[in-house]
């Protein structure tokens, strides 16, 4: 997994100039052309087709219990404005649709709700795409732009097959199904991030390398980005559960049970993110500790050598002063010994062996254990013990 973060943090204010009147609609440069697809369904049937003339949508909305208008691409301002006229959508909400850097939220506009979610995807790093959702009495409108494809295909397939409850229930259940698909799309990405953290952990324990720092930094940025999305998304789900007066009967009581389940999954995702952020910080500390331990091992070996050779150098320097014993009997009589040189070498050898034995008995020559990376003085276990097993949090549910 590679992390390429060439973009710097910047404030996105959309395509509108500063001071533009509220509700001004403007297409963002580079937006893809709009493609409109409609799924009009009920318990007894389904009509699905691509729409070229938006007048067909109004006709389908009059005779179908639920109409799902799915707009892929926000490059055609006329399409967005026309949908606003057909379904009486608020201009402020349409402005937020075209400004694709909104945080997840829920807004009440008269007889319809406006929701914003962000769909995550992985393409050499984490990316998120804004998904704008309108919920009315008998319609749901979704609008997206940035990336090709989405996570909503399982919802469409359930509608086509007539499986589950989506064909029997109203548009509020369809909105829940969409939000649930967005929530579940986070799990594979978090599992991928968890596997990457495990790989980095094993690599650091084996051989610390400076490349591990950049990989950890990239992961921390991805976790921070997904955290910025998930926290307001969970708050938006909580708003759907709490503010019953604001939404009227758009969200029915039987649907709130499923929204509550979606809220629980969003909470679990946030817990994963926080655990992984803590683990990434622990792995950074682990990397630094491994470097310090390695440096300590090097310094220990050098210190042992210096400790052994210091007295030997003292002996050699004493007998290298060459004070003649002819001048005074106190001037190094050993210089005239017949076996003076072998005796000095033997003395050096004895001193060296004695120092080695002393260092060994004190345990200073114990072999280095790569796994024992934490300081014995603190007694803190390795941070790998805090790792979260992603396999234990896989959600297996049926609609």
C-alpha positions, 0 to 999 in steps of 0.5 A, spaced: 500 500 500 502 506 497 501 513 500 501 519 496 499 525 499 501 531 495 495 535 497 496 540 502 490 542 507 486 548 504 479 551 505 474 549 500 469 554 498 466 551 492 465 555 485 462 561 488 466 567 489 466 570 496 460 574 498 455 571 493 448 571 495 445 565 499 442 559 494 446 561 488 447 555 484 454 554 480 457 548 477 464 546 480 469 546 474 471 539 472 464 536 474 462 530 470 456 530 465 449 528 469 446 522 468 439 521 471 437 514 473 430 513 476 427 507 480 420 507 481 417 501 485 412 499 490 410 492 492 407 490 486 412 492 481 418 496 479 420 501 473 427 502 472 430 506 466 435 512 464 431 518 463 433 524 458 427 528 459 426 530 466 418 530 465 418 523 465 420 523 473 414 527 474 409 522 471 412 516 475 412 520 481 404 521 481 403 513 480 409 510 484 409 509 491 416 510 491 421 514 486 428 514 487 432 519 482 439 517 482 443 523 479 451 521 477 455 527 475 453 534 477 456 538 471 449 540 468 446 545 472 439 545 468 438 538 471 439 540 478 435 546 477 429 542 474 429 537 479 429 543 484 422 545 481 419 538 480 420 536 487 420 543 490 427 543 493 430 549 497 435 553 494 440 552 500 440 545 499 441 545 492 447 550 493 450 545 498 449 539 493 453 543 488 458 545 493 461 538 494 465 539 500 460 539 505 460 535 512 455 530 513 449 533 516 441 533 516 437 539 515 429 540 515 426 544 509 419 544 509 416 537 507 423 534 505 429 532 509 436 534 506 442 529 508 449 529 506 453 523 507 460 521 504 462 515 501 469 512 502 474 509 497 481 507 496 485 509 490 492 509 492 490 512 499 483 514 502 478 519 498 471 520 500 465 523 495 459 527 497 453 523 497 447 528 497 440 525 499 433 528 499 427 525 502 420 527 501 413 523 502 414 519 496 421 520 493 428 519 494 433 523 490 441 522 491 446 526 487 454 524 487 459 527 482 467 526 484 468 518 483 465 513 478 461 508 481 459 507 488 457 503 494 449 503 493 449 497 488 447 492 493 441 497 494 439 497 487 440 490 486 435 488 492 430 493 489 430 489 482 430 482 486 424 484 490 428 481 496 428 484 503 423 489 506 425 495 501 420 494 496 414 493 501 416 499 505 417 507 504 422 512 502 424 513 509 427 505 509 430 506 502 434 512 505 436 508 511 438 502 506 442 508 503 445 510 509 447 503 511 450 501 505 455 508 506 456 505 513 458 498 511 463 501 506 467 503 511 469 496 514 473 494 508 477 500 508 478 499 516 480 492 515 485 494 510 488 499 514 488 494 520 492 489 516 497 495 514 498 497 521 500 489 522 505 489 517 508 495 519 508 492 526 512 486 524 517 490 520 518 495 526 519 489 530 524 485 525 528 491 523 526 499 524 527 503 517 526 510 516 520 508 511 516 506 516 515 513 519 513 515 512 508 509 512 505 511 519 504 518 517 500 516 511 496 511 515 495 517 520 493 522 515 488 517 512 485 515 519 484 523 521 481 524 514 476 518 515 475 520 522 473 527 520 467 524 516 465 519 521 464 523 527 459 528 523 456 522 520 454 519 526 451 525 529 447 526 523 444 519 524 443 521 532 439 527 529 434 522 525 433 518 531 432 524 536 429 530 533 422 527 531 418 533 531 423 536 526 422 531 521 414 530 522 412 523 519 418 522 514 422 517 518 417 512 521 417 509 527 419 502 524 424 505 520 428 508 526 429 501 529 434 500 523 437 507 523 439 505 530 442 499 528 446 503 523 448 508 528 451 503 532 455 501 526 457 508 526 459 508 533 463 501 532 467 504 526 469 510 530 471 506 536 476 502 530 478 509 528 480 511 535 484 504 536 487 504 530 490 512 531 492 509 538 496 503 535 499 508 530 502 512 535 504 506 539 508 504 533 511 510 532 513 510 539 515 503 538 520 505 532 523 510 536 524 505 542 527 500 537 532 505 534 534 507 541 535 500 544 539 499 538 543 505 539 544 503 546 546 496 544 552 499 540 554 504 545 554 498 550 559 494 546 563 500 545 563 502 552 565 495 554 571 495 549 573 502 552 573 499 559 577 494 557 582 498 553 583 503 558 587 500 563 591 496 558 593 503 555 595 506 562 599 500 563 602 501 556 603 509 557 606 507 564 612 503 561 613 508 555 615 513 559 622 511 559 625 514 565 632 511 566 634 507 572 641 509 571 639 516 573 635 514 580 633 507 583 626 510 583 626 510 575 622 504 573 627 498 575 622 494 571 625 496 564 632 492 566 628 486 567 630 480 563 622 478 562 619 485 563 616 485 556 612 478 557 610 480 564 607 487 561 603 483 556 601 478 561 599 483 566 595 486 560 592 480 558 590 478 566 587 485 566 583 484 560 580 477 562 578 480 569 574 486 566 571 481 561 569 476 567 566 482 571 562 485 565 559 478 564 557 477 571 554 483 571 550 481 565 552 487 561 554 482 555 547 479 555 544 478 547 539 483 545 532 481 544 529 484 538 522 483 541 524 486 548 523 493 546 520 496 552 524 499 557 525 494 563 525 500 568 517 502 566 515 495 565 510 497 559 508 492 555 510 492 547 504 496 544 502 490 539 498 488 545 493 494 544 492 491 537 485 490 535 483 484 531 479 486 525 476 479 524 472 480 530 468 486 528 465 484 521 458 485 520 454 479 517 447 482 516 441 481 512 436 486 510 
